[in-house]
Amino acid sequence: MKFLVTGAAGFIGYHVSERLLADGHEVVGIDNLNDYYDVTLKQSRLDRLNTHSNFHFRLLDLADRPGIAALFSEAGFNRVIHLGAQAGVRYSLENPLAYADSNLIGHLNILEGCRHHQVQHLLYASSSSVYGLNRKMPFSTEDSVDHPVSLYAATKKANELMSHTYSHLYQLPTTGLRFFTVYGPWGRPDMALFKFTEAMLAGKPIDVYNRGEMRRDFTYIDDIVEAIVRLQDHIPTANISWSVETGSPAGSSAPYSVYNIGNSQPVKLMAYIQALENALGITAVKNLLPMQPGDVLETSADTEALSRAINFKPETSIDTGIQQFVDWYRNYYRQ
């Protein structure tokens, strides 16, 4: 099949593109290569994708309405995996308008492209951050997600609402992917594992927020990719018996679905750091700091619905996943 992968030079987009190409599909990847983090790393990912003859890259911004419309008109995509977005909870406190352009206008442009060009299935990145002030663990797609605590989270909730509207009005099958703290080789420099590794190898202290009193459902990148590849073949259908009063928030009378993609084994931040110390052979100097605005104390994914749908559940341990990241980091940066 022919896939569009947005954010193809990004962390998850790169890995998903690699997998689709390995499976024999044609992939058109788009990215704006912005400088939110090191563009050299993004270009290195692209260089690897460009070794495949059935990969085609377009330098394109999601907010470029004429450009996105022209891409859909020219390409004839079977399916779309929309992973491009302005990422980062903390950055949304500093530059909120970037999130409106990329995550709201950009998402609408992708929906319009899919609507007008008979795309079979749109999968798009949501986030565990939509659970916001929820305290019931584990987080379930059966739960309300009406109280986000960052603009980033609010835009991801908005993406789910926009997608449902298009599923309802135009019968466009859409699947939202609520990712839980993804990590692994080729990861993002703005995320904790990358920052910790960089600082520890440089002999610098690491910043540990809320004094380490947090738990995260860390999910290894290969597990994320496996779930996405399986879900792209699991196309949602309309459920005519569904109603708002009795149905799950994750379902609909429209061809719409939402899944948690997480490891379902939340880990204490200090245990995560301990696993990194073991992999590096370095004891971290920890700078214990208060909680950051927009952050949450704990995340934990209920993935029963995902397991039922695709017979797969992420299970890679942090010891295995962190070692894989450290091996990649040392090789890539010649450490």
C-alpha atoms as a printed R data frame, in Angstrom:
    type eleno elety resid chain resno       x      y      z
1   ATOM     1    CA   MET     A     1   0.000  0.000  0.000
2   ATOM     2    CA   LYS     A     2   0.923  3.664 -0.217
3   ATOM     3    CA   PHE     A     3   1.230  5.439  3.124
4   ATOM     4    CA   LEU     A     4   1.600  9.041  4.127
5   ATOM     5    CA   VAL     A     5   3.600  9.367  7.342
6   ATOM     6    CA   THR     A     6   3.660 12.872  8.796
7   ATOM     7    CA   GLY     A     7   6.571 13.793 11.043
8   ATOM     8    CA   ALA     A     8   8.705 11.224  9.223
9   ATOM     9    CA   ALA     A     9  11.940 12.826 10.448
10  ATOM    10    CA   GLY     A    10  10.682 12.652 14.031
11  ATOM    11    CA   PHE     A    11  11.297  9.928 16.588
12  ATOM    12    CA   ILE     A    12   8.168  7.800 16.158
13  ATOM    13    CA   GLY     A    13   7.610  8.771 12.523
14  ATOM    14    CA   TYR     A    14  11.086  7.591 11.565
15  ATOM    15    CA   HIS     A    15  10.651  4.197 13.216
16  ATOM    16    CA   VAL     A    16   7.173  3.660 11.758
17  ATOM    17    CA   SER     A    17   8.445  4.575  8.282
18  ATOM    18    CA   GLU     A    18  11.346  2.121  8.609
19  ATOM    19    CA   ARG     A    19   8.939 -0.663  9.545
20  ATOM    20    CA   LEU     A    20   6.473  0.060  6.724
21  ATOM    21    CA   LEU     A    21   9.320  0.144  4.209
22  ATOM    22    CA   ALA     A    22  10.701 -3.150  5.541
23  ATOM    23    CA   ASP     A    23   7.229 -4.634  5.079
24  ATOM    24    CA   GLY     A    24   7.265 -3.658  1.396
25  ATOM    25    CA   HIS     A    25   5.009 -0.597  1.433
26  ATOM    26    CA   GLU     A    26   5.584  2.717 -0.314
27  ATOM    27    CA   VAL     A    27   5.973  5.642  2.094
28  ATOM    28    CA   VAL     A    28   5.729  9.351  1.437
29  ATOM    29    CA   GLY     A    29   7.117 11.167  4.451
30  ATOM    30    CA   ILE     A    30   6.637 14.830  5.260
31  ATOM    31    CA   ASP     A    31   8.276 17.002  7.908
32  ATOM    32    CA   ASN     A    32   9.018 20.715  8.297
33  ATOM    33    CA   LEU     A    33  12.398 19.996  9.961
34  ATOM    34    CA   ASN     A    34  11.849 22.760 12.521
35  ATOM    35    CA   ASP     A    35  14.524 23.560 15.081
36  ATOM    36    CA   TYR     A    36  12.563 22.623 18.219
37  ATOM    37    CA   TYR     A    37  15.445 20.187 18.684
38  ATOM    38    CA   ASP     A    38  18.645 19.320 16.796
39  ATOM    39    CA   VAL     A    39  17.880 19.330 13.060
40  ATOM    40    CA   THR     A    40  21.021 17.263 12.460
41  ATOM    41    CA   LEU     A    41  19.425 14.334 14.285
42  ATOM    42    CA   LYS     A    42  16.280 14.682 12.164
43  ATOM    43    CA   GLN     A    43  18.392 14.759  9.013
44  ATOM    44    CA   SER     A    44  20.269 11.633 10.124
45  ATOM    45    CA   ARG     A    45  16.974  9.786 10.442
46  ATOM    46    CA   LEU     A    46  15.963 10.996  6.978
47  ATOM    47    CA   ASP     A    47  19.296  9.898  5.509
48  ATOM    48    CA   ARG     A    48  18.553  6.350  6.656
49  ATOM    49    CA   LEU     A    49  15.033  6.440  5.228
50  ATOM    50    CA   ASN     A    50  16.314  7.800  1.916
51  ATOM    51    CA   THR     A    51  18.322  4.620  1.369
52  ATOM    52    CA   HIS     A    52  14.994  2.928  0.545
53  ATOM    53    CA   SER     A    53  13.872  3.313 -3.062
54  ATOM    54    CA   ASN     A    54  10.202  3.312 -2.060
55  ATOM    55    CA   PHE     A    55  10.575  6.235  0.366
56  ATOM    56    CA   HIS     A    56   9.867  9.763 -0.860
57  ATOM    57    CA   PHE     A    57  10.370 12.846  1.286
58  ATOM    58    CA   ARG     A    58   8.623 16.204  1.036
59  ATOM    59    CA   LEU     A    59   9.722 19.216  3.069
60  ATOM    60    CA   LEU     A    60   6.291 20.468  4.069
61  ATOM    61    CA   ASP     A    61   4.630 22.154  7.043
62  ATOM    62    CA   LEU     A    62   1.357 20.712  8.324
63  ATOM    63    CA   ALA     A    63  -0.112 24.225  8.557
64  ATOM    64    CA   ASP     A    64   0.516 24.827  4.818
65  ATOM    65    CA   ARG     A    65  -3.043 24.300  3.615
66  ATOM    66    CA   PRO     A    66  -2.380 24.590 -0.144
67  ATOM    67    CA   GLY     A    67   0.712 22.406  0.177
68  ATOM    68    CA   ILE     A    68  -1.080 19.640  2.092
69  ATOM    69    CA   ALA     A    69  -4.051 19.783 -0.297
70  ATOM    70    CA   ALA     A    70  -1.728 19.482 -3.315
71  ATOM    71    CA   LEU     A    71   0.103 16.544 -1.729
72  ATOM    72    CA   PHE     A    72  -3.123 14.589 -1.260
73  ATOM    73    CA   SER     A    73  -4.284 15.436 -4.790
74  ATOM    74    CA   GLU     A    74  -1.058 14.195 -6.341
75  ATOM    75    CA   ALA     A    75  -0.267 11.138 -4.247
76  ATOM    76    CA   GLY     A    76  -3.329  8.901 -3.849
77  ATOM    77    CA   PHE     A    77  -2.651  7.523 -0.367
78  ATOM    78    CA   ASN     A    78  -4.296  4.327  0.830
79  ATOM    79    CA   ARG     A    79  -3.680  5.112  4.502
80  ATOM    80    CA   VAL     A    80  -2.333  7.971  6.583
81  ATOM    81    CA   ILE     A    81  -0.334  7.741  9.814
82  ATOM    82    CA   HIS     A    82  -0.300 11.257 11.229
83  ATOM    83    CA   LEU     A    83   2.524 11.564 13.770
84  ATOM    84    CA   GLY     A    84   3.714 15.089 13.019
85  ATOM    85    CA   ALA     A    85   2.974 17.702 15.694
86  ATOM    86    CA   GLN     A    86   4.549 20.297 17.916
87  ATOM    87    CA   ALA     A    87   5.638 18.117 20.818
88  ATOM    88    CA   GLY     A    88   6.480 18.884 24.416
89  ATOM    89    CA   VAL     A    89   4.424 19.789 27.472
90  ATOM    90    CA   ARG     A    90   6.863 22.352 28.884
91  ATOM    91    CA   TYR     A    91   7.456 24.103 25.551
92  ATOM    92    CA   SER     A    92   3.705 24.689 25.272
93  ATOM    93    CA   LEU     A    93   4.019 27.041 28.240
94  ATOM    94    CA   GLU     A    94   6.556 29.142 26.328
95  ATOM    95    CA   ASN     A    95   5.291 29.075 22.746
96  ATOM    96    CA   PRO     A    96   1.567 28.280 22.688
97  ATOM    97    CA   LEU     A    97   0.923 29.579 19.169
98  ATOM    98    CA   ALA     A    98   3.195 26.898 17.691
99  ATOM    99    CA   TYR     A    99   0.716 24.328 19.008
100 ATOM   100    CA   ALA     A   100  -2.244 26.076 17.370
101 ATOM   101    CA   ASP     A   101  -0.479 26.108 14.000
102 ATOM   102    CA   SER     A   102   0.837 22.550 13.997
103 ATOM   103    CA   ASN     A   103  -1.534 20.584 16.207
104 ATOM   104    CA   LEU     A   104  -4.853 22.268 15.389
105 ATOM   105    CA   ILE     A   105  -4.596 23.753 11.897
106 ATOM   106    CA   GLY     A   106  -2.202 20.988 10.832
107 ATOM   107    CA   HIS     A   107  -4.520 18.250 12.060
108 ATOM   108    CA   LEU     A   108  -7.483 19.840 10.282
109 ATOM   109    CA   ASN     A   109  -5.505 19.976  7.034
110 ATOM   110    CA   ILE     A   110  -4.777 16.252  7.310
111 ATOM   111    CA   LEU     A   111  -8.445 15.488  8.031
112 ATOM   112    CA   GLU     A   112  -9.485 17.488  4.974
113 ATOM   113    CA   GLY     A   113  -6.976 15.653  2.793
114 ATOM   114    CA   CYS     A   114  -8.248 12.281  3.987
115 ATOM   115    CA   ARG     A   115 -11.875 13.343  3.539
116 ATOM   116    CA   HIS     A   116 -11.483 14.478 -0.054
117 ATOM   117    CA   HIS     A   117  -9.291 11.646 -1.278
118 ATOM   118    CA   GLN     A   118 -10.940  8.457  0.003
119 ATOM   119    CA   VAL     A   119  -8.226  7.494  2.486
120 ATOM   120    CA   GLN     A   120  -9.097  4.075  3.943
121 ATOM   121    CA   HIS     A   121  -7.883  4.777  7.489
122 ATOM   122    CA   LEU     A   122  -6.360  7.703  9.373
123 ATOM   123    CA   LEU     A   123  -4.301  6.895 12.458
124 ATOM   124    CA   TYR     A   124  -3.078  9.877 14.449
125 ATOM   125    CA   ALA     A   125  -0.950 10.552 17.513
126 ATOM   126    CA   SER     A   126  -2.792 11.540 20.640
127 ATOM   127    CA   SER     A   127  -1.150 11.393 24.080
128 ATOM   128    CA   SER     A   128  -1.514 10.109 27.616
129 ATOM   129    CA   SER     A   129  -1.383 13.779 28.610
130 ATOM   130    CA   VAL     A   130  -5.104 14.061 27.727
131 ATOM   131    CA   TYR     A   131  -5.865 12.350 31.061
132 ATOM   132    CA   GLY     A   132  -4.774 15.539 32.834
133 ATOM   133    CA   LEU     A   133  -6.145 15.721 36.374
134 ATOM   134    CA   ASN     A   134  -7.456 12.139 36.308
135 ATOM   135    CA   ARG     A   135  -6.320 10.227 39.379
136 ATOM   136    CA   LYS     A   136  -7.922  6.811 38.844
137 ATOM   137    CA   MET     A   137  -5.244  4.325 37.793
138 ATOM   138    CA   PRO     A   138  -4.706  2.853 35.320
139 ATOM   139    CA   PHE     A   139  -5.900  5.427 32.802
140 ATOM   140    CA   SER     A   140  -8.648  3.925 30.678
141 ATOM   141    CA   THR     A   141 -10.144  5.024 27.384
142 ATOM   142    CA   GLU     A   142 -13.461  4.514 29.206
143 ATOM   143    CA   ASP     A   143 -12.625  7.554 31.365
144 ATOM   144    CA   SER     A   144 -13.499 11.202 30.797
145 ATOM   145    CA   VAL     A   145 -10.597 13.346 29.576
146 ATOM   146    CA   ASP     A   146 -12.059 16.806 30.106
147 ATOM   147    CA   HIS     A   147  -9.426 18.319 32.419
148 ATOM   148    CA   PRO     A   148  -6.056 18.709 30.639
149 ATOM   149    CA   VAL     A   149  -3.293 20.568 32.471
150 ATOM   150    CA   SER     A   150  -1.220 21.801 29.509
151 ATOM   151    CA   LEU     A   151  -2.014 23.393 26.159
152 ATOM   152    CA   TYR     A   152  -0.230 20.468 24.485
153 ATOM   153    CA   ALA     A   153  -2.697 18.072 26.129
154 ATOM   154    CA   ALA     A   154  -5.620 20.295 25.155
155 ATOM   155    CA   THR     A   155  -4.578 20.213 21.496
156 ATOM   156    CA   LYS     A   156  -4.382 16.413 21.596
157 ATOM   157    CA   LYS     A   157  -7.881 16.212 23.097
158 ATOM   158    CA   ALA     A   158  -9.002 18.610 20.354
159 ATOM   159    CA   ASN     A   159  -7.491 16.268 17.733
160 ATOM   160    CA   GLU     A   160  -9.658 13.438 19.050
161 ATOM   161    CA   LEU     A   161 -12.770 15.622 18.920
162 ATOM   162    CA   MET     A   162 -11.990 16.858 15.406
163 ATOM   163    CA   SER     A   163 -11.377 13.308 14.221
164 ATOM   164    CA   HIS     A   164 -14.664 12.094 15.667
165 ATOM   165    CA   THR     A   165 -16.476 14.866 13.828
166 ATOM   166    CA   TYR     A   166 -14.991 13.764 10.497
167 ATOM   167    CA   SER     A   167 -15.726 10.123 11.255
168 ATOM   168    CA   HIS     A   168 -19.345 11.103 11.964
169 ATOM   169    CA   LEU     A   169 -19.901 13.516  9.096
170 ATOM   170    CA   TYR     A   170 -17.899 11.842  6.333
171 ATOM   171    CA   GLN     A   171 -17.566  8.228  7.502
172 ATOM   172    CA   LEU     A   172 -13.773  8.607  7.591
173 ATOM   173    CA   PRO     A   173 -12.330  5.774  9.733
174 ATOM   174    CA   THR     A   174 -10.037  7.316 12.359
175 ATOM   175    CA   THR     A   175  -7.990  5.805 15.180
176 ATOM   176    CA   GLY     A   176  -6.408  7.878 17.958
177 ATOM   177    CA   LEU     A   177  -3.206  6.629 19.558
178 ATOM   178    CA   ARG     A   178  -2.661  7.721 23.153
179 ATOM   179    CA   PHE     A   179   1.076  7.204 23.572
180 ATOM   180    CA   PHE     A   180   2.616  6.805 27.042
181 ATOM   181    CA   THR     A   181   6.188  8.225 27.454
182 ATOM   182    CA   VAL     A   182   7.899  6.694 24.416
183 ATOM   183    CA   TYR     A   183  11.653  6.086 24.579
184 ATOM   184    CA   GLY     A   184  14.363  4.231 22.698
185 ATOM   185    CA   PRO     A   185  17.072  4.621 20.013
186 ATOM   186    CA   TRP     A   186  16.840  7.768 17.867
187 ATOM   187    CA   GLY     A   187  14.774  9.370 20.659
188 ATOM   188    CA   ARG     A   188  14.084 13.058 21.188
189 ATOM   189    CA   PRO     A   189  16.746 15.241 22.873
190 ATOM   190    CA   ASP     A   190  14.081 17.117 24.855
191 ATOM   191    CA   MET     A   191  12.985 13.980 26.717
192 ATOM   192    CA   ALA     A   192  14.301 12.835 30.083
193 ATOM   193    CA   LEU     A   193  16.252  9.761 28.980
194 ATOM   194    CA   PHE     A   194  18.213 11.705 26.367
195 ATOM   195    CA   LYS     A   195  18.856 14.638 28.712
196 ATOM   196    CA   PHE     A   196  19.948 12.365 31.552
197 ATOM   197    CA   THR     A   197  22.312 10.378 29.328
198 ATOM   198    CA   GLU     A   198  23.872 13.498 27.833
199 ATOM   199    CA   ALA     A   199  24.418 15.098 31.236
200 ATOM   200    CA   MET     A   200  25.765 11.966 32.942
201 ATOM   201    CA   LEU     A   201  28.293 11.287 30.200
202 ATOM   202    CA   ALA     A   202  29.422 14.914 30.469
203 ATOM   203    CA   GLY     A   203  29.832 14.600 34.249
204 ATOM   204    CA   LYS     A   204  26.986 17.045 34.925
205 ATOM   205    CA   PRO     A   205  24.085 16.724 37.380
206 ATOM   206    CA   ILE     A   206  20.621 15.762 36.159
207 ATOM   207    CA   ASP     A   207  17.465 17.713 36.964
208 ATOM   208    CA   VAL     A   208  14.938 15.463 38.727
209 ATOM   209    CA   TYR     A   209  11.520 17.080 39.076
210 ATOM   210    CA   ASN     A   210   9.213 16.618 42.068
211 ATOM   211    CA   ARG     A   211  12.315 15.182 43.730
212 ATOM   212    CA   GLY     A   212  11.786 11.955 41.815
213 ATOM   213    CA   GLU     A   213   8.367 11.283 43.343
214 ATOM   214    CA   MET     A   214   6.726 10.430 40.017
215 ATOM   215    CA   ARG     A   215   5.795  7.281 38.115
216 ATOM   216    CA   ARG     A   216   5.624  6.887 34.365
217 ATOM   217    CA   ASP     A   217   4.373  4.215 32.003
218 ATOM   218    CA   PHE     A   218   7.549  4.141 29.898
219 ATOM   219    CA   THR     A   219   6.908  2.477 26.523
220 ATOM   220    CA   TYR     A   220   9.685  1.216 24.248
221 ATOM   221    CA   ILE     A   221   9.643  2.418 20.649
222 ATOM   222    CA   ASP     A   222   9.531 -1.053 19.067
223 ATOM   223    CA   ASP     A   223   6.346 -1.805 21.003
224 ATOM   224    CA   ILE     A   224   4.805  1.452 19.791
225 ATOM   225    CA   VAL     A   225   5.653  0.601 16.180
226 ATOM   226    CA   GLU     A   226   4.275 -2.934 16.444
227 ATOM   227    CA   ALA     A   227   0.990 -1.607 17.820
228 ATOM   228    CA   ILE     A   228   0.677  1.036 15.074
229 ATOM   229    CA   VAL     A   229   1.415 -1.417 12.268
230 ATOM   230    CA   ARG     A   230  -1.174 -3.850 13.592
231 ATOM   231    CA   LEU     A   231  -3.759 -1.120 14.176
232 ATOM   232    CA   GLN     A   232  -3.494  0.292 10.659
233 ATOM   233    CA   ASP     A   233  -5.083 -2.964  9.477
234 ATOM   234    CA   HIS     A   234  -7.726 -2.799 12.237
235 ATOM   235    CA   ILE     A   235 -10.064 -0.284 10.604
236 ATOM   236    CA   PRO     A   236 -12.869  0.942 12.864
237 ATOM   237    CA   THR     A   237 -16.446  0.499 11.702
238 ATOM   238    CA   ALA     A   238 -19.644  2.254 12.698
239 ATOM   239    CA   ASN     A   239 -21.442  0.742 15.679
240 ATOM   240    CA   ILE     A   240 -25.119  1.536 15.140
241 ATOM   241    CA   SER     A   241 -26.044  0.288 18.621
242 ATOM   242    CA   TRP     A   242 -23.673  2.752 20.345
243 ATOM   243    CA   SER     A   243 -25.119  5.729 22.199
244 ATOM   244    CA   VAL     A   244 -23.681  8.531 24.309
245 ATOM   245    CA   GLU     A   245 -25.709  7.369 27.305
246 ATOM   246    CA   THR     A   246 -24.564  3.734 27.292
247 ATOM   247    CA   GLY     A   247 -21.461  3.550 25.081
248 ATOM   248    CA   SER     A   248 -17.755  3.873 25.808
249 ATOM   249    CA   PRO     A   249 -16.073  7.256 25.176
250 ATOM   250    CA   ALA     A   250 -13.531  5.304 23.111
251 ATOM   251    CA   GLY     A   251 -16.218  4.127 20.684
252 ATOM   252    CA   SER     A   252 -18.917  5.721 18.577
253 ATOM   253    CA   SER     A   253 -21.759  5.206 16.165
254 ATOM   254    CA   ALA     A   254 -19.190  6.551 13.681
255 ATOM   255    CA   PRO     A   255 -16.097  4.616 12.457
256 ATOM   256    CA   TYR     A   256 -13.937  6.010 15.259
257 ATOM   257    CA   SER     A   257 -11.720  4.494 17.941
258 ATOM   258    CA   VAL     A   258  -9.107  5.506 20.508
259 ATOM   259    CA   TYR     A   259  -6.496  3.235 22.159
260 ATOM   260    CA   ASN     A   260  -3.937  3.545 24.925
261 ATOM   261    CA   ILE     A   261  -0.495  2.373 23.826
262 ATOM   262    CA   GLY     A   262   1.556  1.874 26.968
263 ATOM   263    CA   ASN     A   263   3.542 -0.725 28.844
264 ATOM   264    CA   SER     A   264   0.973 -1.021 31.667
265 ATOM   265    CA   GLN     A   265   3.792 -1.253 34.213
266 ATOM   266    CA   PRO     A   266   4.431  2.228 35.640
267 ATOM   267    CA   VAL     A   267   7.952  2.723 36.935
268 ATOM   268    CA   LYS     A   268   9.204  5.102 39.612
269 ATOM   269    CA   LEU     A   269  11.359  7.827 38.118
270 ATOM   270    CA   MET     A   270  14.202  6.938 40.493
271 ATOM   271    CA   ALA     A   271  14.072  3.307 39.298
272 ATOM   272    CA   TYR     A   272  14.247  4.537 35.703
273 ATOM   273    CA   ILE     A   273  17.331  6.583 36.599
274 ATOM   274    CA   GLN     A   274  18.821  3.549 38.354
275 ATOM   275    CA   ALA     A   275  18.388  1.486 35.171
276 ATOM   276    CA   LEU     A   276  20.180  4.217 33.213
277 ATOM   277    CA   GLU     A   277  22.987  4.336 35.784
278 ATOM   278    CA   ASN     A   278  23.412  0.576 35.373
279 ATOM   279    CA   ALA     A   279  23.480  0.804 31.576
280 ATOM   280    CA   LEU     A   280  26.021  3.646 31.583
281 ATOM   281    CA   GLY     A   281  28.082  2.464 34.531
282 ATOM   282    CA   ILE     A   282  27.782  5.964 36.006
283 ATOM   283    CA   THR     A   283  26.124  7.173 39.189
284 ATOM   284    CA   ALA     A   284  24.106 10.305 38.510
285 ATOM   285    CA   VAL     A   285  24.444 13.475 40.555
286 ATOM   286    CA   LYS     A   286  20.803 14.409 41.093
287 ATOM   287    CA   ASN     A   287  19.539 17.968 41.293
288 ATOM   288    CA   LEU     A   288  16.211 17.517 43.079
289 ATOM   289    CA   LEU     A   289  13.671 20.124 41.984
290 ATOM   290    CA   PRO     A   290   9.969 20.879 42.619
291 ATOM   291    CA   MET     A   291   7.151 19.831 40.305
292 ATOM   292    CA   GLN     A   292   6.983 21.594 36.933
293 ATOM   293    CA   PRO     A   293   3.786 23.356 35.778
294 ATOM   294    CA   GLY     A   294   1.759 21.174 33.409
295 ATOM   295    CA   ASP     A   295   3.303 17.932 34.690
296 ATOM   296    CA   VAL     A   296   1.423 15.006 36.240
297 ATOM   297    CA   LEU     A   297   2.434 12.739 39.117
298 ATOM   298    CA   GLU     A   298   1.709  9.385 37.519
299 ATOM   299    CA   THR     A   299   0.707  7.723 34.279
300 ATOM   300    CA   SER     A   300  -0.445  4.149 33.811
301 ATOM   301    CA   ALA     A   301  -2.127  2.664 30.746
302 ATOM   302    CA   ASP     A   302  -5.042  0.269 30.674
303 ATOM   303    CA   THR     A   303  -4.325 -1.582 27.417
304 ATOM   304    CA   GLU     A   304  -6.991 -4.291 27.551
305 ATOM   305    CA   ALA     A   305  -8.865 -2.794 24.590
306 ATOM   306    CA   LEU     A   306  -5.647 -2.671 22.558
307 ATOM   307    CA   SER     A   307  -4.862 -6.297 23.403
308 ATOM   308    CA   ARG     A   308  -8.338 -7.409 22.365
309 ATOM   309    CA   ALA     A   309  -8.158 -5.496 19.103
310 ATOM   310    CA   ILE     A   310  -4.746 -6.609 17.833
311 ATOM   311    CA   ASN     A   311  -3.625 -9.421 20.149
312 ATOM   312    CA   PHE     A   312  -0.583 -7.454 21.252
313 ATOM   313    CA   LYS     A   313   0.529 -5.796 24.465
314 ATOM   314    CA   PRO     A   314   3.740 -3.741 24.921
315 ATOM   315    CA   GLU     A   315   6.022 -5.515 27.394
316 ATOM   316    CA   THR     A   316   9.649 -4.440 26.828
317 ATOM   317    CA   SER     A   317  11.311 -3.878 30.222
318 ATOM   318    CA   ILE     A   318  13.089 -0.622 31.032
319 ATOM   319    CA   ASP     A   319  16.356 -2.503 31.558
320 ATOM   320    CA   THR     A   320  16.225 -3.847 28.007
321 ATOM   321    CA   GLY     A   321  14.920 -0.646 26.453
322 ATOM   322    CA   ILE     A   322  17.349  1.694 28.196
323 ATOM   323    CA   GLN     A   323  20.313 -0.517 27.300
324 ATOM   324    CA   GLN     A   324  19.241 -0.362 23.640
325 ATOM   325    CA   PHE     A   325  19.063  3.438 23.858
326 ATOM   326    CA   VAL     A   326  22.468  3.733 25.522
327 ATOM   327    CA   ASP     A   327  24.071  1.475 22.903
328 ATOM   328    CA   TRP     A   328  22.586  3.639 20.135
329 ATOM   329    CA   TYR     A   329  23.605  6.889 21.850
330 ATOM   330    CA   ARG     A   330  27.214  5.801 22.353
331 ATOM   331    CA   ASN     A   331  27.444  4.699 18.715
332 ATOM   332    CA   TYR     A   332  25.712  7.726 17.200
333 ATOM   333    CA   TYR     A   333  27.647 10.301 19.244
334 ATOM   334    CA   ARG     A   334  30.855  8.220 19.289
335 ATOM   335    CA   GLN     A   335  30.923  8.275 23.106
